[in-house]
Amino acid sequence: MTQHLSEFIRLENIVLSQRVETAAEVITLLADKLLTGGFVRPGFAQAVRAREQDMPTGLPLSDDFAVAVPHTDPEHVVHPAIALATLAHPVAFGSMDDPDMFVPVHVVFLLALQDKDAQIGVLQAIGEVLQDEARARLLWQAETPQQALALLP
Amino acid sequence: MTEPKKVLVACGTGVATSTVVAQAVQAAMKDRGIAIVTRQCKASEVPSQIGDVDLVISTTPLPKDLPRPAIVTLAFLTGIGKDRELEKITEILSR
């Protein structure tokens, strides 16, 4: 049931080596791309930032490397899509299992999905990348959107 | 045949993440010859759902002082510490 992430990630929604200081900043940057592309409604960015505060999505792979999968409810989504950012230097996201703990996020997948099956398939596909830290680090180091896409299931 | 153990799997909204975890735990337990049935809910719903379960597994924090064994772990998403968590789960479900 694993989905191909390339079904959802367009090259124009991949940004590499972004310089941002906060989780909110990278969420806003990616959400603006999805809004411009017509994938989400105007309230999407705010809804994702609010959910991230309450139920953070940082997933640590080691002490110094983490990935985040911010998302929100399907009502904010027009067409399913994923935006991807790699960060020039890590920013702090709360850890999913402990919101009081902050983890250094290097790669962000902003998920704008609708149906449950797509959400599950996408999470499984992202899990495949996470469970291979070397691959996740290569993704972080990708120099072109095409390279990044080629590393994804 | 003994009755399958009941595992409650929780995440923030009880939809997608908990399904991914439930499927991974089910597969791993099957490999170990332990039959389980899983049910999903929001982490905040665990206290009202916990009555008949043998174990709770959650990816997000759980309310304190639950009357059943509970494990909060990201291992079934990230793979980190998965073998250790599977040992714990096996031990709890073999009681």
gemmi code that builds the backbone of each chain (N, CA, C; Angstrom):
import gemmi

chains = {
    "A": [
        ("MET", (0.823, -1.206, 0.000), (0.000, 0.000, 0.000), (0.864, 1.266, 0.000)),
        ("THR", (2.194, 1.061, 0.120), (3.082, 2.220, 0.109), (2.870, 3.039, -1.164)),
        ("GLN", (2.731, 4.337, -1.001), (2.523, 5.207, -2.148), (3.867, 5.613, -2.718)),
        ("HIS", (3.863, 6.029, -3.982), (5.041, 6.669, -4.521), (4.955, 8.144, -4.186)),
        ("LEU", (5.947, 8.639, -3.461), (5.884, 10.043, -3.047), (5.908, 10.969, -4.251)),
        ("SER", (6.532, 10.490, -5.351), (6.631, 11.340, -6.546), (5.250, 11.664, -7.127)),
        ("GLU", (4.261, 10.849, -6.778), (2.883, 11.173, -7.186), (2.424, 12.501, -6.603)),
        ("PHE", (2.974, 12.843, -5.438), (2.491, 14.007, -4.691), (3.465, 15.184, -4.678)),
        ("ILE", (4.745, 14.891, -4.936), (5.752, 15.962, -4.821), (6.134, 16.469, -6.195)),
        ("ARG", (5.726, 17.691, -6.509), (6.146, 18.303, -7.767), (7.491, 18.982, -7.563)),
        ("LEU", (8.277, 19.016, -8.648), (9.608, 19.629, -8.552), (9.530, 21.058, -8.026)),
        ("GLU", (8.482, 21.796, -8.443), (8.397, 23.205, -8.011), (8.040, 23.334, -6.527)),
        ("ASN", (7.653, 22.231, -5.907), (7.348, 22.273, -4.471), (8.483, 21.683, -3.625)),
        ("ILE", (9.677, 21.624, -4.211), (10.867, 21.185, -3.479), (11.795, 22.389, -3.350)),
        ("VAL", (12.193, 22.707, -2.121), (13.174, 23.781, -1.919), (14.359, 23.206, -1.148)),
        ("LEU", (15.562, 23.555, -1.601), (16.763, 22.938, -1.017), (17.628, 23.975, -0.307)),
        ("SER", (18.322, 23.520, 0.728), (19.262, 24.364, 1.486), (18.655, 25.688, 1.908)),
        ("GLN", (17.406, 25.642, 2.386), (16.739, 26.858, 2.832), (17.361, 27.356, 4.128)),
        ("ARG", (17.465, 28.680, 4.226), (17.930, 29.272, 5.480), (16.730, 29.817, 6.227)),
        ("VAL", (16.333, 29.128, 7.272), (15.214, 29.575, 8.108), (15.630, 29.407, 9.563)),
        ("GLU", (14.909, 30.118, 10.428), (15.279, 30.083, 11.849), (14.301, 29.279, 12.701)),
        ("THR", (13.062, 29.163, 12.236), (12.053, 28.507, 13.082), (11.209, 27.519, 12.272)),
        ("ALA", (10.559, 26.634, 13.027), (9.633, 25.681, 12.418), (8.510, 26.438, 11.706)),
        ("ALA", (7.971, 27.468, 12.365), (6.862, 28.224, 11.770), (7.273, 28.829, 10.431)),
        ("GLU", (8.529, 29.283, 10.363), (9.013, 29.923, 9.141), (9.069, 28.928, 7.971)),
        ("VAL", (9.550, 27.735, 8.223), (9.649, 26.773, 7.110), (8.256, 26.257, 6.729)),
        ("ILE", (7.371, 26.118, 7.714), (5.992, 25.707, 7.400), (5.333, 26.769, 6.513)),
        ("THR", (5.512, 28.029, 6.867), (4.920, 29.123, 6.094), (5.455, 29.137, 4.661)),
        ("LEU", (6.769, 28.978, 4.546), (7.416, 28.983, 3.228), (6.846, 27.879, 2.323)),
        ("LEU", (6.730, 26.678, 2.871), (6.235, 25.553, 2.069), (4.738, 25.684, 1.800)),
        ("ALA", (3.994, 26.139, 2.811), (2.547, 26.292, 2.641), (2.250, 27.338, 1.565)),
        ("ASP", (3.058, 28.391, 1.496), (2.864, 29.413, 0.463), (3.039, 28.818, -0.933)),
        ("LYS", (3.997, 27.903, -1.070), (4.187, 27.235, -2.368), (2.929, 26.442, -2.743)),
        ("LEU", (2.390, 25.711, -1.756), (1.198, 24.902, -2.043), (-0.008, 25.791, -2.314)),
        ("LEU", (-0.076, 26.933, -1.641), (-1.191, 27.866, -1.875), (-1.093, 28.448, -3.289)),
        ("THR", (0.109, 28.856, -3.673), (0.337, 29.391, -5.019), (-0.048, 28.370, -6.084)),
        ("GLY", (0.265, 27.106, -5.824), (-0.046, 26.047, -6.792), (-1.506, 25.630, -6.764)),
        ("GLY", (-2.292, 26.204, -5.842), (-3.710, 25.877, -5.775), (-4.005, 24.554, -5.066)),
        ("PHE", (-3.046, 24.044, -4.297), (-3.242, 22.752, -3.626), (-3.966, 22.873, -2.285)),
        ("VAL", (-3.874, 24.062, -1.675), (-4.472, 24.218, -0.336), (-5.257, 25.520, -0.254)),
        ("ARG", (-6.095, 25.610, 0.774), (-6.870, 26.819, 1.002), (-6.036, 27.807, 1.823)),
        ("PRO", (-6.451, 29.083, 1.817), (-5.651, 30.103, 2.511), (-5.412, 29.819, 4.005)),
        ("GLY", (-6.329, 29.117, 4.661), (-6.142, 28.855, 6.088), (-5.178, 27.725, 6.418)),
        ("PHE", (-4.660, 27.083, 5.375), (-3.828, 25.886, 5.589), (-2.595, 26.169, 6.456)),
        ("ALA", (-1.849, 27.222, 6.089), (-0.577, 27.497, 6.783), (-0.817, 27.695, 8.282)),
        ("GLN", (-1.815, 28.530, 8.599), (-2.116, 28.806, 9.999), (-2.541, 27.529, 10.738)),
        ("ALA", (-3.345, 26.708, 10.074), (-3.820, 25.474, 10.702), (-2.654, 24.517, 10.983)),
        ("VAL", (-1.709, 24.445, 10.043), (-0.559, 23.560, 10.245), (0.309, 24.083, 11.393)),
        ("ARG", (0.535, 25.407, 11.411), (1.373, 25.975, 12.484), (0.730, 25.725, 13.842)),
        ("ALA", (-0.595, 25.872, 13.906), (-1.289, 25.674, 15.180), (-1.202, 24.213, 15.623)),
        ("ARG", (-1.391, 23.300, 14.677), (-1.316, 21.880, 15.039), (0.091, 21.509, 15.486)),
        ("GLU", (1.075, 22.111, 14.823), (2.460, 21.797, 15.166), (2.776, 22.210, 16.614)),
        ("GLN", (2.133, 23.294, 17.057), (2.306, 23.739, 18.450), (1.743, 22.708, 19.429)),
        ("ASP", (0.543, 22.229, 19.116), (-0.164, 21.292, 20.002), (0.384, 19.881, 19.898)),
        ("MET", (0.531, 19.432, 18.650), (0.927, 18.045, 18.389), (2.085, 18.062, 17.401)),
        ("PRO", (3.283, 18.287, 17.913), (4.433, 18.451, 17.010), (4.744, 17.160, 16.254)),
        ("THR", (5.502, 17.319, 15.163), (5.720, 16.184, 14.247), (7.195, 15.870, 14.016)),
        ("GLY", (8.072, 16.356, 14.898), (9.498, 16.052, 14.742), (9.773, 14.585, 15.014)),
        ("LEU", (10.588, 13.978, 14.126), (10.933, 12.561, 14.260), (12.455, 12.430, 14.285)),
        ("PRO", (13.037, 12.254, 15.470), (14.499, 12.164, 15.555), (15.020, 10.827, 15.038)),
        ("LEU", (16.051, 10.881, 14.184), (16.700, 9.655, 13.720), (17.989, 9.411, 14.489)),
        ("SER", (18.542, 10.485, 15.045), (19.702, 10.361, 15.922), (19.754, 11.658, 16.726)),
        ("ASP", (20.768, 11.787, 17.596), (20.832, 12.976, 18.456), (20.916, 14.264, 17.647)),
        ("ASP", (21.515, 14.175, 16.451), (21.756, 15.417, 15.723), (21.042, 15.475, 14.363)),
        ("PHE", (20.081, 14.587, 14.145), (19.416, 14.597, 12.837), (17.960, 14.178, 12.976)),
        ("ALA", (17.062, 15.041, 12.509), (15.634, 14.733, 12.603), (14.909, 15.210, 11.349)),
        ("VAL", (13.723, 14.635, 11.155), (12.854, 14.974, 10.029), (11.513, 15.380, 10.638)),
        ("ALA", (10.761, 16.263, 9.962), (9.433, 16.608, 10.475), (8.397, 16.435, 9.371)),
        ("VAL", (7.174, 16.096, 9.787), (6.087, 15.867, 8.823), (4.846, 16.692, 9.200)),
        ("PRO", (4.966, 18.036, 9.233), (3.814, 18.853, 9.621), (2.619, 18.624, 8.691)),
        ("HIS", (1.422, 18.695, 9.262), (0.195, 18.504, 8.467), (-0.985, 19.050, 9.258)),
        ("THR", (-2.173, 18.985, 8.647), (-3.388, 19.406, 9.346), (-4.578, 18.665, 8.761)),
        ("ASP", (-5.775, 19.097, 9.124), (-6.981, 18.383, 8.703), (-7.250, 18.537, 7.202)),
        ("PRO", (-7.876, 17.503, 6.599), (-8.119, 17.487, 5.145), (-8.965, 18.657, 4.643)),
        ("GLU", (-9.766, 19.269, 5.520), (-10.657, 20.349, 5.055), (-9.877, 21.540, 4.477)),
        ("HIS", (-8.586, 21.639, 4.813), (-7.770, 22.752, 4.313), (-7.113, 22.440, 2.972)),
        ("VAL", (-7.349, 21.221, 2.478), (-6.655, 20.760, 1.269), (-7.611, 20.796, 0.076)),
        ("VAL", (-7.111, 21.277, -1.075), (-7.896, 21.271, -2.310), (-7.504, 20.073, -3.169)),
        ("HIS", (-6.212, 19.940, -3.454), (-5.681, 18.781, -4.183), (-4.511, 18.231, -3.378)),
        ("PRO", (-4.430, 16.917, -3.212), (-3.351, 16.370, -2.398), (-1.967, 16.695, -2.962)),
        ("ALA", (-1.060, 17.063, -2.057), (0.304, 17.408, -2.465), (1.226, 17.338, -1.256)),
        ("ILE", (2.509, 17.238, -1.549), (3.524, 17.302, -0.503), (4.568, 18.317, -0.945)),
        ("ALA", (4.982, 19.192, -0.020), (6.092, 20.097, -0.291), (7.264, 19.653, 0.578)),
        ("LEU", (8.457, 19.752, 0.003), (9.655, 19.240, 0.681), (10.686, 20.352, 0.822)),
        ("ALA", (11.255, 20.471, 2.017), (12.357, 21.421, 2.218), (13.534, 20.717, 2.865)),
        ("THR", (14.732, 21.032, 2.378), (15.927, 20.673, 3.138), (16.480, 21.984, 3.692)),
        ("LEU", (17.013, 21.930, 4.898), (17.406, 23.153, 5.596), (18.931, 23.278, 5.682)),
        ("ALA", (19.414, 24.474, 5.390), (20.862, 24.708, 5.402), (21.421, 24.425, 6.793)),
        ("HIS", (20.684, 24.847, 7.816), (21.044, 24.462, 9.183), (19.755, 24.047, 9.879)),
        ("PRO", (19.846, 23.081, 10.807), (18.617, 22.524, 11.390), (17.831, 23.552, 12.213)),
        ("VAL", (16.515, 23.387, 12.231), (15.677, 24.202, 13.122), (14.942, 23.268, 14.092)),
        ("ALA", (14.559, 23.832, 15.231), (13.951, 23.028, 16.295), (12.459, 22.799, 16.041)),
        ("PHE", (12.076, 21.543, 16.037), (10.666, 21.142, 16.050), (10.456, 20.352, 17.342)),
        ("GLY", (9.253, 20.395, 17.888), (8.930, 19.522, 19.009), (8.947, 18.080, 18.535)),
        ("SER", (9.303, 17.169, 19.422), (9.319, 15.754, 19.072), (7.904, 15.188, 19.186)),
        ("MET", (7.505, 14.352, 18.235), (6.138, 13.821, 18.224), (5.786, 13.105, 19.535)),
        ("ASP", (6.758, 12.386, 20.089), (6.469, 11.608, 21.303), (6.632, 12.414, 22.578)),
        ("ASP", (7.159, 13.635, 22.477), (7.368, 14.452, 23.663), (7.479, 15.927, 23.265)),
        ("PRO", (6.345, 16.642, 23.262), (6.331, 18.021, 22.773), (7.274, 18.957, 23.527)),
        ("ASP", (7.734, 18.547, 24.720), (8.653, 19.394, 25.477), (10.100, 19.199, 25.039)),
        ("MET", (10.306, 18.189, 24.186), (11.652, 17.933, 23.706), (11.762, 18.478, 22.282)),
        ("PHE", (12.853, 19.178, 21.993), (13.028, 19.730, 20.658), (14.119, 18.970, 19.921)),
        ("VAL", (13.849, 18.711, 18.648), (14.795, 17.926, 17.862), (15.255, 18.748, 16.657)),
        ("PRO", (16.536, 18.541, 16.234), (17.105, 19.354, 15.149), (16.680, 18.828, 13.773)),
        ("VAL", (15.699, 19.508, 13.179), (15.114, 19.040, 11.919), (15.898, 19.570, 10.713)),
        ("HIS", (16.281, 18.646, 9.853), (17.042, 18.961, 8.642), (16.186, 18.896, 7.384)),
        ("VAL", (15.139, 18.058, 7.442), (14.297, 17.822, 6.262), (12.837, 17.921, 6.696)),
        ("VAL", (12.024, 18.665, 5.932), (10.610, 18.838, 6.274), (9.739, 18.380, 5.105)),
        ("PHE", (8.816, 17.467, 5.390), (7.784, 17.083, 4.425), (6.484, 17.732, 4.896)),
        ("LEU", (5.991, 18.729, 4.180), (4.701, 19.324, 4.536), (3.613, 18.553, 3.780)),
        ("LEU", (2.748, 17.902, 4.536), (1.748, 17.013, 3.930), (0.406, 17.720, 3.797)),
        ("ALA", (-0.113, 17.745, 2.570), (-1.459, 18.277, 2.335), (-2.242, 17.153, 1.655)),
        ("LEU", (-2.808, 16.289, 2.478), (-3.458, 15.089, 1.941), (-4.911, 15.056, 2.367)),
        ("GLN", (-5.691, 14.258, 1.659), (-7.119, 14.211, 1.957), (-7.541, 12.871, 2.512)),
        ("ASP", (-7.505, 11.827, 1.672), (-8.091, 10.581, 2.172), (-7.103, 9.805, 3.019)),
        ("LYS", (-7.680, 8.983, 3.869), (-6.931, 8.229, 4.859), (-5.900, 7.297, 4.216)),
        ("ASP", (-6.284, 6.643, 3.131), (-5.364, 5.699, 2.498), (-4.113, 6.391, 1.973)),
        ("ALA", (-4.297, 7.593, 1.407), (-3.136, 8.342, 0.917), (-2.245, 8.729, 2.097)),
        ("GLN", (-2.858, 9.156, 3.192), (-2.067, 9.526, 4.381), (-1.240, 8.347, 4.878)),
        ("ILE", (-1.881, 7.190, 4.922), (-1.191, 5.997, 5.428), (-0.058, 5.609, 4.480)),
        ("GLY", (-0.375, 5.568, 3.175), (0.642, 5.187, 2.191), (1.829, 6.139, 2.202)),
        ("VAL", (1.544, 7.445, 2.325), (2.615, 8.440, 2.341), (3.467, 8.294, 3.598)),
        ("LEU", (2.820, 8.084, 4.735), (3.596, 7.903, 5.975), (4.474, 6.661, 5.901)),
        ("GLN", (3.942, 5.604, 5.284), (4.762, 4.394, 5.129), (5.953, 4.663, 4.225)),
        ("ALA", (5.721, 5.419, 3.156), (6.813, 5.725, 2.218), (7.862, 6.608, 2.895)),
        ("ILE", (7.414, 7.597, 3.667), (8.367, 8.448, 4.392), (9.107, 7.599, 5.433)),
        ("GLY", (8.373, 6.675, 6.066), (8.995, 5.768, 7.032), (10.130, 4.965, 6.416)),
        ("GLU", (9.924, 4.592, 5.151), (10.968, 3.832, 4.448), (12.258, 4.656, 4.357)),
        ("VAL", (12.110, 5.961, 4.131), (13.288, 6.834, 4.070), (13.894, 6.993, 5.471)),
        ("LEU", (13.026, 7.206, 6.469), (13.508, 7.442, 7.832), (14.272, 6.233, 8.364)),
        ("GLN", (13.790, 5.033, 7.986), (14.404, 3.833, 8.547), (15.743, 3.515, 7.908)),
        ("ASP", (16.188, 4.406, 7.023), (17.506, 4.287, 6.412), (18.148, 5.671, 6.562)),
        ("GLU", (18.822, 5.871, 7.706), (19.307, 7.225, 8.008), (20.272, 7.737, 6.948)),
        ("ALA", (21.061, 6.823, 6.358), (22.009, 7.253, 5.328), (21.253, 7.872, 4.148)),
        ("ARG", (20.130, 7.247, 3.793), (19.318, 7.764, 2.687), (18.703, 9.106, 3.067)),
        ("ALA", (18.247, 9.229, 4.320), (17.670, 10.496, 4.772), (18.713, 11.609, 4.721)),
        ("ARG", (19.956, 11.258, 5.077), (21.022, 12.276, 5.042), (21.381, 12.650, 3.596)),
        ("LEU", (21.345, 11.668, 2.692), (21.584, 11.971, 1.279), (20.502, 12.915, 0.753)),
        ("LEU", (19.267, 12.679, 1.210), (18.162, 13.552, 0.810), (18.449, 14.980, 1.268)),
        ("TRP", (18.919, 15.112, 2.505), (19.239, 16.433, 3.041), (20.303, 17.130, 2.192)),
        ("GLN", (21.240, 16.303, 1.640), (22.358, 16.870, 0.883), (22.059, 17.020, -0.609)),
        ("ALA", (20.869, 16.639, -1.029), (20.546, 16.697, -2.462), (20.794, 18.106, -3.006)),
        ("GLU", (21.372, 18.169, -4.204), (21.723, 19.478, -4.763), (20.705, 19.989, -5.770)),
        ("THR", (19.869, 19.088, -6.275), (18.806, 19.509, -7.191), (17.509, 18.827, -6.784)),
        ("PRO", (16.370, 19.447, -7.117), (15.086, 18.802, -6.822), (14.988, 17.408, -7.453)),
        ("GLN", (15.571, 17.249, -8.641), (15.536, 15.941, -9.295), (16.272, 14.893, -8.470)),
        ("GLN", (17.447, 15.308, -7.920), (18.202, 14.395, -7.056), (17.391, 14.003, -5.833)),
        ("ALA", (16.718, 14.991, -5.238), (15.922, 14.721, -4.040), (14.814, 13.718, -4.371)),
        ("LEU", (14.134, 13.966, -5.473), (13.018, 13.106, -5.868), (13.491, 11.680, -6.122)),
        ("ALA", (14.682, 11.555, -6.704), (15.213, 10.222, -7.031), (15.503, 9.404, -5.773)),
        ("LEU", (15.691, 10.075, -4.642), (15.983, 9.368, -3.384), (14.729, 8.912, -2.667)),
        ("LEU", (13.575, 9.331, -3.191), (12.319, 9.013, -2.493), (11.621, 7.806, -3.122)),
        ("PRO", (10.963, 7.009, -2.289), (10.243, 5.858, -2.833), (9.049, 6.309, -3.678)),
    ],
    "B": [
        ("MET", (-6.446, -22.883, 20.852), (-5.773, -21.627, 20.497), (-6.150, -20.541, 21.490)),
        ("THR", (-5.149, -19.814, 21.974), (-5.451, -18.753, 22.946), (-6.031, -17.541, 22.225)),
        ("GLU", (-6.775, -16.796, 22.972), (-7.405, -15.605, 22.402), (-6.331, -14.577, 22.041)),
        ("PRO", (-6.467, -13.902, 20.880), (-5.454, -12.900, 20.530), (-5.411, -11.775, 21.560)),
        ("LYS", (-4.207, -11.251, 21.774), (-4.048, -10.126, 22.698), (-4.589, -8.856, 22.045)),
        ("LYS", (-5.131, -7.984, 22.869), (-5.691, -6.732, 22.343), (-4.705, -5.586, 22.553)),
        ("VAL", (-4.385, -4.917, 21.450), (-3.451, -3.794, 21.515), (-4.159, -2.543, 21.006)),
        ("LEU", (-4.158, -1.514, 21.824), (-4.745, -0.229, 21.446), (-3.604, 0.643, 20.914)),
        ("VAL", (-3.750, 1.132, 19.691), (-2.694, 1.954, 19.089), (-3.210, 3.376, 18.948)),
        ("ALA", (-2.452, 4.315, 19.499), (-2.908, 5.711, 19.535), (-1.926, 6.629, 18.832)),
        ("CYS", (-2.465, 7.728, 18.280), (-1.630, 8.821, 17.777), (-2.429, 10.103, 17.972)),
        ("GLY", (-1.966, 11.207, 17.433), (-2.624, 12.487, 17.688), (-4.093, 12.482, 17.297)),
        ("THR", (-4.395, 11.968, 16.094), (-5.776, 12.002, 15.626), (-6.396, 10.615, 15.493)),
        ("GLY", (-5.624, 9.573, 15.727), (-6.163, 8.205, 15.667), (-6.478, 7.743, 14.256)),
        ("VAL", (-5.859, 8.386, 13.247), (-6.162, 8.012, 11.873), (-4.959, 7.345, 11.196)),
        ("ALA", (-4.054, 8.168, 10.686), (-3.032, 7.635, 9.786), (-1.825, 7.044, 10.512)),
        ("THR", (-1.220, 7.834, 11.391), (0.006, 7.373, 12.043), (-0.242, 6.090, 12.818)),
        ("SER", (-1.370, 6.032, 13.511), (-1.657, 4.834, 14.306), (-1.896, 3.619, 13.409)),
        ("THR", (-2.399, 3.838, 12.197), (-2.572, 2.718, 11.266), (-1.218, 2.167, 10.840)),
        ("VAL", (-0.278, 3.072, 10.525), (1.060, 2.640, 10.118), (1.705, 1.833, 11.246)),
        ("VAL", (1.562, 2.327, 12.478), (2.150, 1.635, 13.632), (1.450, 0.293, 13.854)),
        ("ALA", (0.123, 0.293, 13.781), (-0.632, -0.942, 14.018), (-0.222, -2.023, 13.019)),
        ("GLN", (-0.070, -1.625, 11.744), (0.312, -2.615, 10.729), (1.716, -3.156, 10.985)),
        ("ALA", (2.625, -2.256, 11.386), (4.008, -2.688, 11.636), (4.069, -3.625, 12.840)),
        ("VAL", (3.323, -3.305, 13.890), (3.335, -4.151, 15.092), (2.690, -5.499, 14.782)),
        ("GLN", (1.602, -5.465, 14.039), (0.924, -6.714, 13.680), (1.863, -7.645, 12.916)),
        ("ALA", (2.573, -7.085, 11.933), (3.490, -7.904, 11.131), (4.597, -8.481, 12.009)),
        ("ALA", (5.161, -7.641, 12.876), (6.276, -8.088, 13.721), (5.824, -9.153, 14.712)),
        ("MET", (4.623, -9.006, 15.251), (4.124, -9.988, 16.216), (3.778, -11.315, 15.526)),
        ("LYS", (3.284, -11.199, 14.296), (2.978, -12.399, 13.531), (4.255, -13.219, 13.328)),
        ("ASP", (5.349, -12.508, 13.006), (6.645, -13.176, 12.842), (7.053, -13.896, 14.119)),
        ("ARG", (6.630, -13.377, 15.239), (6.995, -13.978, 16.528), (5.946, -14.962, 17.028)),
        ("GLY", (4.957, -15.225, 16.195), (3.949, -16.216, 16.564), (2.981, -15.740, 17.629)),
        ("ILE", (2.847, -14.412, 17.762), (1.897, -13.871, 18.745), (0.718, -13.249, 18.000)),
        ("ALA", (-0.463, -13.776, 18.247), (-1.648, -13.243, 17.562), (-2.148, -12.011, 18.324)),
        ("ILE", (-2.335, -10.916, 17.601), (-2.894, -9.719, 18.246), (-4.026, -9.154, 17.402)),
        ("VAL", (-4.916, -8.444, 18.061), (-5.860, -7.609, 17.331), (-5.592, -6.180, 17.783)),
        ("THR", (-5.699, -5.248, 16.840), (-5.425, -3.855, 17.196), (-6.672, -3.014, 16.989)),
        ("ARG", (-6.735, -1.954, 17.756), (-7.794, -0.962, 17.615), (-7.103, 0.390, 17.732)),
        ("GLN", (-7.643, 1.412, 17.108), (-6.966, 2.707, 17.106), (-7.818, 3.791, 17.739)),
        ("CYS", (-7.147, 4.774, 18.287), (-7.869, 5.935, 18.823), (-6.904, 7.102, 18.963)),
        ("LYS", (-7.457, 8.262, 19.318), (-6.617, 9.416, 19.652), (-5.965, 9.167, 21.004)),
        ("ALA", (-4.778, 9.723, 21.196), (-4.096, 9.562, 22.488), (-4.998, 10.038, 23.633)),
        ("SER", (-5.744, 11.108, 23.390), (-6.595, 11.666, 24.455), (-7.775, 10.756, 24.788)),
        ("GLU", (-8.101, 9.829, 23.875), (-9.223, 8.910, 24.117), (-8.805, 7.629, 24.835)),
        ("VAL", (-7.496, 7.456, 25.035), (-7.011, 6.186, 25.595), (-7.682, 5.827, 26.927)),
        ("PRO", (-7.804, 6.771, 27.873), (-8.417, 6.379, 29.159), (-9.804, 5.755, 29.006)),
        ("SER", (-10.588, 6.200, 28.035), (-11.936, 5.656, 27.875), (-11.956, 4.397, 27.010)),
        ("GLN", (-10.827, 4.078, 26.379), (-10.767, 2.931, 25.461), (-9.965, 1.772, 26.040)),
        ("ILE", (-9.372, 1.978, 27.202), (-8.329, 1.071, 27.665), (-8.870, -0.183, 28.359)),
        ("GLY", (-10.178, -0.156, 28.730), (-10.755, -1.198, 29.563), (-10.329, -2.626, 29.274)),
        ("ASP", (-10.436, -3.042, 28.007), (-10.244, -4.464, 27.706), (-8.910, -4.755, 27.024)),
        ("VAL", (-7.965, -3.811, 27.025), (-6.753, -4.048, 26.235), (-5.599, -4.565, 27.096)),
        ("ASP", (-4.656, -5.259, 26.418), (-3.487, -5.806, 27.114), (-2.308, -4.839, 27.072)),
        ("LEU", (-2.343, -3.944, 26.075), (-1.201, -3.037, 25.902), (-1.657, -1.830, 25.080)),
        ("VAL", (-1.090, -0.661, 25.419), (-1.304, 0.540, 24.614), (0.032, 0.925, 23.991)),
        ("ILE", (0.025, 1.212, 22.698), (1.215, 1.738, 22.024), (0.815, 3.078, 21.413)),
        ("SER", (1.599, 4.127, 21.685), (1.241, 5.452, 21.184), (2.464, 6.162, 20.627)),
        ("THR", (2.240, 7.006, 19.605), (3.341, 7.827, 19.086), (3.350, 9.204, 19.734)),
        ("THR", (2.291, 9.538, 20.474), (2.236, 10.848, 21.139), (2.021, 10.623, 22.635)),
        ("PRO", (2.291, 11.650, 23.449), (2.221, 11.453, 24.900), (0.837, 10.965, 25.338)),
        ("LEU", (0.828, 10.146, 26.371), (-0.415, 9.590, 26.900), (-0.709, 10.207, 28.265)),
        ("PRO", (-2.001, 10.223, 28.649), (-2.333, 10.635, 30.011), (-1.583, 9.744, 31.011)),
        ("LYS", (-1.325, 10.283, 32.183), (-0.571, 9.521, 33.193), (-1.454, 8.514, 33.922)),
        ("ASP", (-0.796, 7.593, 34.638), (-1.471, 6.632, 35.528), (-2.536, 5.805, 34.820)),
        ("LEU", (-2.191, 5.267, 33.662), (-3.116, 4.373, 32.972), (-3.114, 3.010, 33.669)),
        ("PRO", (-4.263, 2.338, 33.682), (-4.350, 1.063, 34.396), (-3.774, -0.134, 33.629)),
        ("ARG", (-3.242, 0.065, 32.445), (-2.673, -1.031, 31.652), (-1.282, -0.625, 31.178)),
        ("PRO", (-0.456, -1.610, 30.793), (0.876, -1.260, 30.284), (0.766, -0.361, 29.048)),
        ("ALA", (1.650, 0.617, 28.961), (1.609, 1.545, 27.828), (3.032, 1.886, 27.401)),
        ("ILE", (3.228, 1.979, 26.098), (4.537, 2.306, 25.538), (4.356, 3.485, 24.585)),
        ("VAL", (5.117, 4.550, 24.804), (5.132, 5.660, 23.850), (6.411, 5.526, 23.042)),
        ("THR", (6.285, 5.382, 21.747), (7.482, 5.147, 20.921), (7.283, 5.618, 19.484)),
        ("LEU", (8.391, 6.074, 18.891), (8.385, 6.427, 17.466), (9.063, 5.335, 16.636)),
        ("ALA", (9.419, 4.222, 17.310), (10.237, 3.192, 16.661), (9.592, 2.623, 15.402)),
        ("PHE", (8.254, 2.573, 15.373), (7.592, 1.956, 14.215), (7.421, 2.951, 13.063)),
        ("LEU", (7.860, 4.202, 13.284), (7.937, 5.174, 12.193), (9.386, 5.338, 11.746)),
        ("THR", (10.286, 5.485, 12.718), (11.676, 5.818, 12.383), (12.588, 4.597, 12.344)),
        ("GLY", (12.146, 3.497, 12.915), (13.006, 2.315, 12.979), (13.995, 2.362, 14.142)),
        ("ILE", (14.136, 3.540, 14.779), (15.126, 3.687, 15.851), (14.643, 2.951, 17.102)),
        ("GLY", (15.449, 2.008, 17.572), (15.108, 1.264, 18.789), (13.991, 0.255, 18.600)),
        ("LYS", (13.727, -0.126, 17.361), (12.588, -1.006, 17.072), (12.742, -2.386, 17.732)),
        ("ASP", (13.949, -2.949, 17.659), (14.149, -4.288, 18.242), (13.883, -4.270, 19.741)),
        ("ARG", (14.337, -3.208, 20.395), (14.157, -3.096, 21.845), (12.664, -2.988, 22.184)),
        ("GLU", (11.943, -2.189, 21.417), (10.500, -2.038, 21.679), (9.773, -3.350, 21.422)),
        ("LEU", (10.202, -4.070, 20.383), (9.547, -5.351, 20.084), (9.774, -6.351, 21.208)),
        ("GLU", (10.970, -6.309, 21.811), (11.237, -7.177, 22.967), (10.265, -6.849, 24.101)),
        ("LYS", (10.123, -5.543, 24.383), (9.222, -5.100, 25.463), (7.795, -5.550, 25.188)),
        ("ILE", (7.350, -5.346, 23.943), (5.974, -5.688, 23.571), (5.758, -7.192, 23.698)),
        ("THR", (6.731, -7.958, 23.204), (6.639, -9.412, 23.287), (6.531, -9.849, 24.738)),
        ("GLU", (7.350, -9.230, 25.577), (7.371, -9.601, 27.004), (5.998, -9.301, 27.638)),
        ("ILE", (5.455, -8.139, 27.359), (4.164, -7.759, 27.955), (3.045, -8.677, 27.447)),
        ("LEU", (3.074, -8.985, 26.144), (1.984, -9.783, 25.572), (2.128, -11.271, 25.865)),
        ("SER", (3.284, -11.675, 26.376), (3.484, -13.092, 26.712), (3.085, -13.386, 28.153)),
        ("ARG", (2.738, -12.367, 28.896), (2.375, -12.561, 30.305), (1.105, -13.372, 30.421)),
    ],
}
model = gemmi.Model(1)
for chain_id, residues in chains.items():
    chain = gemmi.Chain(chain_id)
    for i, (resn, *xyz) in enumerate(residues, 1):
        res = gemmi.Residue()
        res.name, res.seqid = resn, gemmi.SeqId(i, " ")
        for name, pos in zip(("N", "CA", "C"), xyz):
            atom = gemmi.Atom()
            atom.name, atom.element = name, gemmi.Element(name[0])
            atom.pos, atom.b_iso = gemmi.Position(*pos), 0.0
            res.add_atom(atom)
        chain.add_residue(res)
    model.add_chain(chain)
structure = gemmi.Structure()
structure.add_model(model)
structure.setup_entities()
